[in-house]
Amino acid sequence: MKTRLSRDRPAGRFITSLFIQELTVADLAFVVTTVAIFALVALIARGVTKL
Protein backbone atom coordinates (compact mmCIF):
# COMPACT_ATOMS: atom_id res chain seq x y z
CA MET A 1 0.00 0.00 0.00
CA LYS A 2 1.44 3.36 -1.04
CA THR A 3 1.19 6.39 1.14
CA ARG A 4 0.61 9.90 -0.12
CA LEU A 5 4.25 10.80 0.52
CA SER A 6 5.52 8.02 -1.72
CA ARG A 7 3.23 9.18 -4.55
CA ASP A 8 4.27 12.84 -4.26
CA ARG A 9 8.00 12.37 -3.88
CA PRO A 10 10.05 9.25 -4.60
CA ALA A 11 11.65 7.97 -1.41
CA GLY A 12 15.04 7.44 -3.04
CA ARG A 13 15.30 11.04 -4.19
CA PHE A 14 14.32 12.35 -0.76
CA ILE A 15 16.87 10.18 1.03
CA THR A 16 19.59 11.10 -1.47
CA SER A 17 18.86 14.80 -0.97
CA LEU A 18 19.16 14.48 2.81
CA PHE A 19 22.32 12.38 2.48
CA ILE A 20 23.98 14.97 0.22
CA GLN A 21 23.00 17.76 2.60
CA GLU A 22 24.55 15.86 5.53
CA LEU A 23 27.75 15.32 3.56
CA THR A 24 27.91 19.03 2.71
CA VAL A 25 27.55 19.99 6.36
CA ALA A 26 30.22 17.44 7.33
CA ASP A 27 32.59 18.83 4.69
CA LEU A 28 32.00 22.38 5.88
CA ALA A 29 32.64 21.36 9.51
CA PHE A 30 35.88 19.66 8.47
CA VAL A 31 37.11 22.74 6.60
CA VAL A 32 36.23 25.10 9.46
CA THR A 33 37.94 22.82 12.00
CA THR A 34 41.06 22.53 9.84
CA VAL A 35 41.32 26.31 9.41
CA ALA A 36 40.83 26.81 13.16
CA ILE A 37 43.60 24.32 13.95
CA PHE A 38 46.02 26.00 11.55
CA ALA A 39 45.18 29.40 13.03
CA LEU A 40 45.83 28.08 16.53
CA VAL A 41 49.16 26.58 15.45
CA ALA A 42 50.13 29.91 13.84
CA LEU A 43 49.31 31.78 17.06
CA ILE A 44 51.34 29.30 19.11
CA ALA A 45 54.27 29.60 16.72
CA ARG A 46 54.13 33.38 16.91
CA GLY A 47 54.09 33.22 20.71
CA VAL A 48 57.05 30.81 20.79
CA THR A 49 59.15 33.06 18.53
CA LYS A 50 58.64 35.98 20.93
CA LEU A 51 60.09 34.03 23.85
C-alpha distance matrix in Angstrom:
0.0 3.8 6.6 9.9 11.6 9.9 10.7 14.2 15.2 14.4 14.2 17.1 19.3 18.9 19.7 22.6 24.0 24.2 25.6 28.3 29.2 29.7 31.9 33.9 34.6 35.7 37.9 39.5 40.1 41.8 44.0 45.1 45.9 47.9 49.9 50.6 51.8 54.1 55.5 56.2 58.0 60.0 61.1 62.1 64.0 65.8 66.8 68.1 70.2 71.9 73.1
3.8 0.0 3.7 6.7 8.1 6.2 7.0 10.4 11.5 11.0 11.2 14.3 16.2 15.7 17.0 19.7 20.8 21.3 23.0 25.4 26.2 27.1 29.3 31.0 31.8 33.1 35.2 36.6 37.5 39.3 41.3 42.3 43.4 45.3 47.2 48.0 49.4 51.6 52.8 53.8 55.6 57.4 58.5 59.7 61.6 63.2 64.3 65.7 67.8 69.4 70.7
6.6 3.7 0.0 3.8 5.4 5.4 6.7 9.0 10.4 10.9 10.9 14.5 15.8 14.5 16.1 19.2 19.7 19.8 22.0 24.4 24.6 25.6 28.1 29.6 30.1 31.7 34.0 35.0 35.8 37.9 39.8 40.6 41.7 43.9 45.6 46.2 47.8 50.0 51.0 52.0 54.0 55.8 56.7 58.0 60.0 61.5 62.5 64.0 66.1 67.6 68.9
9.9 6.7 3.8 0.0 3.8 5.5 5.2 6.3 8.6 10.5 11.3 14.9 15.3 13.9 16.3 19.1 18.9 19.3 22.0 23.9 23.9 25.3 27.9 28.9 29.5 31.4 33.5 34.3 35.3 37.6 39.3 39.9 41.3 43.5 44.9 45.6 47.5 49.6 50.4 51.5 53.6 55.2 56.1 57.6 59.6 60.9 62.0 63.7 65.7 67.0 68.5
11.6 8.1 5.4 3.8 0.0 3.8 5.4 5.2 6.0 7.9 8.2 11.8 12.0 10.3 12.6 15.5 15.2 15.5 18.2 20.2 20.1 21.5 24.1 25.1 25.7 27.7 29.7 30.5 31.6 33.8 35.5 36.2 37.6 39.7 41.1 41.9 43.7 45.8 46.7 47.8 49.9 51.5 52.4 53.9 55.8 57.2 58.3 60.0 61.9 63.3 64.8
9.9 6.2 5.4 5.5 3.8 0.0 3.8 5.6 5.5 5.5 6.1 9.6 10.5 9.9 11.9 14.4 15.0 15.8 17.9 19.8 20.5 21.8 24.0 25.3 26.3 27.9 29.8 31.1 32.2 34.1 35.8 36.9 38.2 40.1 41.7 42.7 44.3 46.3 47.4 48.6 50.4 52.1 53.2 54.6 56.4 57.9 59.1 60.7 62.6 64.2 65.6
10.7 7.0 6.7 5.2 5.4 3.8 0.0 3.8 5.8 6.8 9.1 12.0 12.2 12.1 14.8 16.8 17.0 18.3 20.6 22.1 22.7 24.5 26.6 27.5 28.8 30.6 32.3 33.3 34.8 36.7 38.2 39.2 40.8 42.6 44.0 45.2 46.9 48.7 49.8 51.2 53.0 54.5 55.7 57.3 59.0 60.3 61.7 63.3 65.0 66.6 68.3
14.2 10.4 9.0 6.3 5.2 5.6 3.8 0.0 3.8 6.8 9.3 12.1 11.2 10.6 13.9 15.7 15.1 16.6 19.3 20.3 20.5 22.7 24.9 25.4 26.6 28.8 30.3 31.0 32.7 34.7 36.0 36.9 38.7 40.6 41.7 42.8 44.8 46.5 47.4 48.9 50.9 52.2 53.3 55.1 56.8 57.9 59.3 61.1 62.8 64.2 66.0
15.2 11.5 10.4 8.6 6.0 5.5 5.8 3.8 0.0 3.8 6.2 8.6 7.4 7.0 10.4 11.9 11.5 13.2 15.7 16.7 17.2 19.4 21.3 22.0 23.3 25.4 26.8 27.8 29.5 31.4 32.6 33.7 35.5 37.2 38.5 39.7 41.6 43.2 44.3 45.8 47.7 49.0 50.2 51.9 53.5 54.8 56.3 57.9 59.6 61.1 62.9
14.4 11.0 10.9 10.5 7.9 5.5 6.8 6.8 3.8 0.0 3.8 5.5 5.6 6.5 8.9 10.2 11.0 12.9 14.5 15.8 17.1 18.9 20.4 21.6 23.3 24.8 26.2 27.6 29.3 30.8 32.3 33.7 35.2 36.7 38.3 39.6 41.2 42.8 44.2 45.6 47.2 48.7 50.2 51.7 53.1 54.7 56.2 57.6 59.3 61.1 62.7
14.2 11.2 10.9 11.3 8.2 6.1 9.1 9.3 6.2 3.8 0.0 3.8 5.5 5.2 6.2 8.5 9.9 10.8 12.2 14.3 15.5 16.6 18.4 20.1 21.4 22.6 24.4 26.0 27.2 28.7 30.5 31.9 33.0 34.7 36.5 37.7 39.0 40.9 42.3 43.5 45.1 46.8 48.2 49.5 51.1 52.8 54.1 55.5 57.3 59.1 60.5
17.1 14.3 14.5 14.9 11.8 9.6 12.0 12.1 8.6 5.5 3.8 0.0 3.8 5.5 5.2 6.0 8.5 10.0 10.4 12.1 14.2 15.3 16.4 18.2 20.1 20.9 22.3 24.3 25.7 26.8 28.5 30.3 31.4 32.7 34.7 36.1 37.3 39.0 40.6 41.9 43.3 45.0 46.6 47.8 49.2 51.0 52.5 53.7 55.4 57.4 58.8
19.3 16.2 15.8 15.3 12.0 10.5 12.2 11.2 7.4 5.6 5.5 3.8 0.0 3.8 5.5 5.1 6.1 8.7 9.8 10.5 12.3 14.3 15.3 16.4 18.5 19.9 20.9 22.6 24.4 25.7 27.0 28.7 30.2 31.5 33.1 34.7 36.1 37.6 39.1 40.6 42.1 43.5 45.1 46.6 48.0 49.5 51.2 52.5 54.1 56.0 57.6
18.9 15.7 14.5 13.9 10.3 9.9 12.1 10.6 7.0 6.5 5.2 5.5 3.8 0.0 3.8 5.5 5.2 6.4 8.6 10.1 10.8 12.5 14.4 15.5 16.9 18.6 20.1 21.4 22.9 24.6 26.1 27.3 28.8 30.5 32.0 33.3 34.9 36.6 37.9 39.2 41.0 42.5 43.8 45.3 46.9 48.4 49.8 51.3 53.0 54.7 56.3
19.7 17.0 16.1 16.3 12.6 11.9 14.8 13.9 10.4 8.9 6.2 5.2 5.5 3.8 0.0 3.8 5.4 5.2 6.1 8.6 9.9 10.6 12.3 14.2 15.4 16.5 18.3 20.0 21.1 22.5 24.5 25.9 26.9 28.6 30.5 31.6 32.9 34.8 36.3 37.4 39.0 40.7 42.1 43.4 45.0 46.7 48.0 49.3 51.2 53.0 54.4
22.6 19.7 19.2 19.1 15.5 14.4 16.8 15.7 11.9 10.2 8.5 6.0 5.1 5.5 3.8 0.0 3.8 5.5 5.0 6.1 8.5 9.8 10.5 12.2 14.3 15.2 16.3 18.3 19.9 20.9 22.5 24.3 25.6 26.8 28.7 30.2 31.4 33.0 34.6 36.1 37.4 39.0 40.7 42.0 43.3 45.0 46.6 47.8 49.5 51.4 53.0
24.0 20.8 19.7 18.9 15.2 15.0 17.0 15.1 11.5 11.0 9.9 8.5 6.1 5.2 5.4 3.8 0.0 3.8 5.4 5.3 6.2 8.7 10.0 10.6 12.5 14.3 15.4 16.6 18.5 20.1 21.3 22.7 24.4 25.9 27.3 28.8 30.4 31.9 33.2 34.8 36.4 37.7 39.2 40.8 42.3 43.7 45.3 46.8 48.3 50.1 51.8
24.2 21.3 19.8 19.3 15.5 15.8 18.3 16.6 13.2 12.9 10.8 10.0 8.7 6.4 5.2 5.5 3.8 0.0 3.8 5.5 5.1 6.2 8.7 9.9 10.6 12.3 14.2 15.4 16.5 18.4 20.1 21.2 22.5 24.4 26.0 27.0 28.6 30.5 31.7 32.9 34.7 36.3 37.6 39.0 40.7 42.2 43.5 45.0 46.8 48.5 50.0
25.6 23.0 22.0 22.0 18.2 17.9 20.6 19.3 15.7 14.5 12.2 10.4 9.8 8.6 6.1 5.0 5.4 3.8 0.0 3.8 5.4 5.1 6.3 8.7 10.0 10.6 12.3 14.3 15.4 16.5 18.5 20.1 21.1 22.5 24.6 25.8 27.0 28.8 30.4 31.6 33.0 34.8 36.3 37.5 39.0 40.8 42.1 43.4 45.2 47.1 48.5
28.3 25.4 24.4 23.9 20.2 19.8 22.1 20.3 16.7 15.8 14.3 12.1 10.5 10.1 8.6 6.1 5.3 5.5 3.8 0.0 3.8 5.4 5.0 6.2 8.7 9.8 10.4 12.3 14.2 15.2 16.5 18.4 19.9 21.0 22.7 24.3 25.7 27.1 28.7 30.3 31.6 33.0 34.8 36.2 37.5 39.1 40.7 42.0 43.6 45.5 47.2
29.2 26.2 24.6 23.9 20.1 20.5 22.7 20.5 17.2 17.1 15.5 14.2 12.3 10.8 9.9 8.5 6.2 5.1 5.4 3.8 0.0 3.8 5.4 5.1 6.3 8.6 9.9 10.6 12.4 14.3 15.5 16.6 18.4 20.0 21.3 22.6 24.4 26.0 27.1 28.7 30.5 31.8 33.1 34.8 36.3 37.7 39.2 40.7 42.4 44.0 45.7
29.7 27.1 25.6 25.3 21.5 21.8 24.5 22.7 19.4 18.9 16.6 15.3 14.3 12.5 10.6 9.8 8.7 6.2 5.1 5.4 3.8 0.0 3.8 5.4 5.2 6.2 8.6 9.9 10.6 12.3 14.4 15.4 16.4 18.3 20.1 21.1 22.5 24.5 25.8 26.9 28.6 30.3 31.6 32.9 34.6 36.2 37.5 38.9 40.8 42.5 43.9
31.9 29.3 28.1 27.9 24.1 24.0 26.6 24.9 21.3 20.4 18.4 16.4 15.3 14.4 12.3 10.5 10.0 8.7 6.3 5.0 5.4 3.8 0.0 3.8 5.4 5.0 6.1 8.6 9.8 10.4 12.3 14.2 15.2 16.4 18.4 19.9 21.0 22.6 24.3 25.6 27.0 28.6 30.3 31.5 32.9 34.6 36.2 37.4 39.0 41.0 42.5
33.9 31.0 29.6 28.9 25.1 25.3 27.5 25.4 22.0 21.6 20.1 18.2 16.4 15.5 14.2 12.2 10.6 9.9 8.7 6.2 5.1 5.4 3.8 0.0 3.8 5.4 5.1 6.2 8.6 9.9 10.7 12.3 14.2 15.4 16.7 18.4 20.0 21.3 22.6 24.4 25.9 27.1 28.8 30.4 31.7 33.1 34.8 36.3 37.7 39.5 41.3
34.6 31.8 30.1 29.5 25.7 26.3 28.8 26.6 23.3 23.3 21.4 20.1 18.5 16.9 15.4 14.3 12.5 10.6 10.0 8.7 6.3 5.2 5.4 3.8 0.0 3.8 5.4 5.1 6.1 8.6 10.0 10.5 12.2 14.2 15.5 16.4 18.3 20.1 21.1 22.4 24.4 25.8 27.0 28.6 30.2 31.6 33.0 34.6 36.3 37.9 39.5
35.7 33.1 31.7 31.4 27.7 27.9 30.6 28.8 25.4 24.8 22.6 20.9 19.9 18.6 16.5 15.2 14.3 12.3 10.6 9.8 8.6 6.2 5.0 5.4 3.8 0.0 3.8 5.4 5.1 6.2 8.7 10.0 10.5 12.2 14.4 15.3 16.4 18.5 20.0 21.0 22.5 24.4 25.8 26.9 28.5 30.3 31.6 32.9 34.7 36.6 38.0
37.9 35.2 34.0 33.5 29.7 29.8 32.3 30.3 26.8 26.2 24.4 22.3 20.9 20.1 18.3 16.3 15.4 14.2 12.3 10.4 9.9 8.6 6.1 5.1 5.4 3.8 0.0 3.8 5.4 5.1 6.3 8.7 9.9 10.6 12.4 14.3 15.4 16.7 18.4 20.0 21.2 22.7 24.5 25.9 27.0 28.7 30.4 31.6 33.2 35.2 36.8
39.5 36.6 35.0 34.3 30.5 31.1 33.3 31.0 27.8 27.6 26.0 24.3 22.6 21.4 20.0 18.3 16.6 15.4 14.3 12.3 10.6 9.9 8.6 6.2 5.1 5.4 3.8 0.0 3.8 5.4 5.2 6.2 8.5 9.9 10.7 12.3 14.3 15.6 16.6 18.4 20.1 21.2 22.7 24.4 25.8 27.1 28.7 30.3 31.8 33.5 35.3
40.1 37.5 35.8 35.3 31.6 32.2 34.8 32.7 29.5 29.3 27.2 25.7 24.4 22.9 21.1 19.9 18.5 16.5 15.4 14.2 12.4 10.6 9.8 8.6 6.1 5.1 5.4 3.8 0.0 3.8 5.5 5.2 6.0 8.5 10.0 10.5 12.2 14.3 15.3 16.4 18.3 19.9 21.1 22.5 24.2 25.7 27.0 28.5 30.4 31.9 33.5
41.8 39.3 37.9 37.6 33.8 34.1 36.7 34.7 31.4 30.8 28.7 26.8 25.7 24.6 22.5 20.9 20.1 18.4 16.5 15.2 14.3 12.3 10.4 9.9 8.6 6.2 5.1 5.4 3.8 0.0 3.8 5.5 5.2 6.1 8.6 9.9 10.6 12.4 14.2 15.3 16.5 18.4 20.0 21.1 22.5 24.3 25.8 26.9 28.7 30.7 32.1
44.0 41.3 39.8 39.3 35.5 35.8 38.2 36.0 32.6 32.3 30.5 28.5 27.0 26.1 24.5 22.5 21.3 20.1 18.5 16.5 15.5 14.4 12.3 10.7 10.0 8.7 6.3 5.2 5.5 3.8 0.0 3.8 5.5 5.1 6.2 8.6 9.9 10.7 12.3 14.2 15.4 16.5 18.4 20.0 21.1 22.6 24.4 25.8 27.1 29.0 30.9
45.1 42.3 40.6 39.9 36.2 36.9 39.2 36.9 33.7 33.7 31.9 30.3 28.7 27.3 25.9 24.3 22.7 21.2 20.1 18.4 16.6 15.4 14.2 12.3 10.5 10.0 8.7 6.2 5.2 5.5 3.8 0.0 3.8 5.5 5.2 6.1 8.7 10.1 10.6 12.3 14.3 15.3 16.5 18.4 20.0 21.1 22.6 24.4 25.9 27.4 29.3
45.9 43.4 41.7 41.3 37.6 38.2 40.8 38.7 35.5 35.2 33.0 31.4 30.2 28.8 26.9 25.6 24.4 22.5 21.1 19.9 18.4 16.4 15.2 14.2 12.2 10.5 9.9 8.5 6.0 5.2 5.5 3.8 0.0 3.8 5.5 5.1 6.2 8.7 9.8 10.5 12.3 14.2 15.3 16.5 18.3 19.9 21.1 22.5 24.4 26.1 27.5
47.9 45.3 43.9 43.5 39.7 40.1 42.6 40.6 37.2 36.7 34.7 32.7 31.5 30.5 28.6 26.8 25.9 24.4 22.5 21.0 20.0 18.3 16.4 15.4 14.2 12.2 10.6 9.9 8.5 6.1 5.1 5.5 3.8 0.0 3.8 5.4 5.2 6.3 8.6 9.9 10.7 12.4 14.3 15.4 16.5 18.4 20.1 21.1 22.7 24.8 26.3
49.9 47.2 45.6 44.9 41.1 41.7 44.0 41.7 38.5 38.3 36.5 34.7 33.1 32.0 30.5 28.7 27.3 26.0 24.6 22.7 21.3 20.1 18.4 16.7 15.5 14.4 12.4 10.7 10.0 8.6 6.2 5.2 5.5 3.8 0.0 3.8 5.5 5.2 6.1 8.6 9.9 10.5 12.3 14.3 15.2 16.4 18.4 19.9 21.1 22.9 24.9
50.6 48.0 46.2 45.6 41.9 42.7 45.2 42.8 39.7 39.6 37.7 36.1 34.7 33.3 31.6 30.2 28.8 27.0 25.8 24.3 22.6 21.1 19.9 18.4 16.4 15.3 14.3 12.3 10.5 9.9 8.6 6.1 5.1 5.4 3.8 0.0 3.8 5.5 5.1 6.2 8.6 9.8 10.6 12.3 14.2 15.3 16.6 18.4 20.1 21.5 23.2
51.8 49.4 47.8 47.5 43.7 44.3 46.9 44.8 41.6 41.2 39.0 37.3 36.1 34.9 32.9 31.4 30.4 28.6 27.0 25.7 24.4 22.5 21.0 20.0 18.3 16.4 15.4 14.3 12.2 10.6 9.9 8.7 6.2 5.2 5.5 3.8 0.0 3.8 5.4 5.1 6.2 8.6 9.9 10.6 12.2 14.2 15.3 16.4 18.4 20.3 21.5
54.1 51.6 50.0 49.6 45.8 46.3 48.7 46.5 43.2 42.8 40.9 39.0 37.6 36.6 34.8 33.0 31.9 30.5 28.8 27.1 26.0 24.5 22.6 21.3 20.1 18.5 16.7 15.6 14.3 12.4 10.7 10.1 8.7 6.3 5.2 5.5 3.8 0.0 3.8 5.4 5.0 6.1 8.6 9.8 10.4 12.2 14.2 15.2 16.5 18.6 20.3
55.5 52.8 51.0 50.4 46.7 47.4 49.8 47.4 44.3 44.2 42.3 40.6 39.1 37.9 36.3 34.6 33.2 31.7 30.4 28.7 27.1 25.8 24.3 22.6 21.1 20.0 18.4 16.6 15.3 14.2 12.3 10.6 9.8 8.6 6.1 5.1 5.4 3.8 0.0 3.8 5.5 5.0 6.2 8.7 9.8 10.5 12.4 14.3 15.5 16.9 19.0
56.2 53.8 52.0 51.5 47.8 48.6 51.2 48.9 45.8 45.6 43.5 41.9 40.6 39.2 37.4 36.1 34.8 32.9 31.6 30.3 28.7 26.9 25.6 24.4 22.4 21.0 20.0 18.4 16.4 15.3 14.2 12.3 10.5 9.9 8.6 6.2 5.1 5.4 3.8 0.0 3.8 5.4 5.1 6.2 8.6 9.9 10.6 12.3 14.4 15.7 17.1
58.0 55.6 54.0 53.6 49.9 50.4 53.0 50.9 47.7 47.2 45.1 43.3 42.1 41.0 39.0 37.4 36.4 34.7 33.0 31.6 30.5 28.6 27.0 25.9 24.4 22.5 21.2 20.1 18.3 16.5 15.4 14.3 12.3 10.7 9.9 8.6 6.2 5.0 5.5 3.8 0.0 3.8 5.4 5.1 6.1 8.5 9.8 10.4 12.3 14.4 15.7
60.0 57.4 55.8 55.2 51.5 52.1 54.5 52.2 49.0 48.7 46.8 45.0 43.5 42.5 40.7 39.0 37.7 36.3 34.8 33.0 31.8 30.3 28.6 27.1 25.8 24.4 22.7 21.2 19.9 18.4 16.5 15.3 14.2 12.4 10.5 9.8 8.6 6.1 5.0 5.4 3.8 0.0 3.8 5.4 5.1 6.1 8.6 9.9 10.6 12.6 14.7
61.1 58.5 56.7 56.1 52.4 53.2 55.7 53.3 50.2 50.2 48.2 46.6 45.1 43.8 42.1 40.7 39.2 37.6 36.3 34.8 33.1 31.6 30.3 28.8 27.0 25.8 24.5 22.7 21.1 20.0 18.4 16.5 15.3 14.3 12.3 10.6 9.9 8.6 6.2 5.1 5.4 3.8 0.0 3.8 5.4 5.1 6.2 8.6 10.0 10.9 12.9
62.1 59.7 58.0 57.6 53.9 54.6 57.3 55.1 51.9 51.7 49.5 47.8 46.6 45.3 43.4 42.0 40.8 39.0 37.5 36.2 34.8 32.9 31.5 30.4 28.6 26.9 25.9 24.4 22.5 21.1 20.0 18.4 16.5 15.4 14.3 12.3 10.6 9.8 8.7 6.2 5.1 5.4 3.8 0.0 3.8 5.4 5.0 6.1 8.7 10.1 11.0
64.0 61.6 60.0 59.6 55.8 56.4 59.0 56.8 53.5 53.1 51.1 49.2 48.0 46.9 45.0 43.3 42.3 40.7 39.0 37.5 36.3 34.6 32.9 31.7 30.2 28.5 27.0 25.8 24.2 22.5 21.1 20.0 18.3 16.5 15.2 14.2 12.2 10.4 9.8 8.6 6.1 5.1 5.4 3.8 0.0 3.8 5.4 5.1 6.2 8.8 10.2
65.8 63.2 61.5 60.9 57.2 57.9 60.3 57.9 54.8 54.7 52.8 51.0 49.5 48.4 46.7 45.0 43.7 42.2 40.8 39.1 37.7 36.2 34.6 33.1 31.6 30.3 28.7 27.1 25.7 24.3 22.6 21.1 19.9 18.4 16.4 15.3 14.2 12.2 10.5 9.9 8.5 6.1 5.1 5.4 3.8 0.0 3.8 5.5 5.3 6.6 9.2
66.8 64.3 62.5 62.0 58.3 59.1 61.7 59.3 56.3 56.2 54.1 52.5 51.2 49.8 48.0 46.6 45.3 43.5 42.1 40.7 39.2 37.5 36.2 34.8 33.0 31.6 30.4 28.7 27.0 25.8 24.4 22.6 21.1 20.1 18.4 16.6 15.3 14.2 12.4 10.6 9.8 8.6 6.2 5.0 5.4 3.8 0.0 3.8 5.5 5.3 6.8
68.1 65.7 64.0 63.7 60.0 60.7 63.3 61.1 57.9 57.6 55.5 53.7 52.5 51.3 49.3 47.8 46.8 45.0 43.4 42.0 40.7 38.9 37.4 36.3 34.6 32.9 31.6 30.3 28.5 26.9 25.8 24.4 22.5 21.1 19.9 18.4 16.4 15.2 14.3 12.3 10.4 9.9 8.6 6.1 5.1 5.5 3.8 0.0 3.8 5.4 5.4
70.2 67.8 66.1 65.7 61.9 62.6 65.0 62.8 59.6 59.3 57.3 55.4 54.1 53.0 51.2 49.5 48.3 46.8 45.2 43.6 42.4 40.8 39.0 37.7 36.3 34.7 33.2 31.8 30.4 28.7 27.1 25.9 24.4 22.7 21.1 20.1 18.4 16.5 15.5 14.4 12.3 10.6 10.0 8.7 6.2 5.3 5.5 3.8 0.0 3.8 5.5
71.9 69.4 67.6 67.0 63.3 64.2 66.6 64.2 61.1 61.1 59.1 57.4 56.0 54.7 53.0 51.4 50.1 48.5 47.1 45.5 44.0 42.5 41.0 39.5 37.9 36.6 35.2 33.5 31.9 30.7 29.0 27.4 26.1 24.8 22.9 21.5 20.3 18.6 16.9 15.7 14.4 12.6 10.9 10.1 8.8 6.6 5.3 5.4 3.8 0.0 3.8
73.1 70.7 68.9 68.5 64.8 65.6 68.3 66.0 62.9 62.7 60.5 58.8 57.6 56.3 54.4 53.0 51.8 50.0 48.5 47.2 45.7 43.9 42.5 41.3 39.5 38.0 36.8 35.3 33.5 32.1 30.9 29.3 27.5 26.3 24.9 23.2 21.5 20.3 19.0 17.1 15.7 14.7 12.9 11.0 10.2 9.2 6.8 5.4 5.5 3.8 0.0
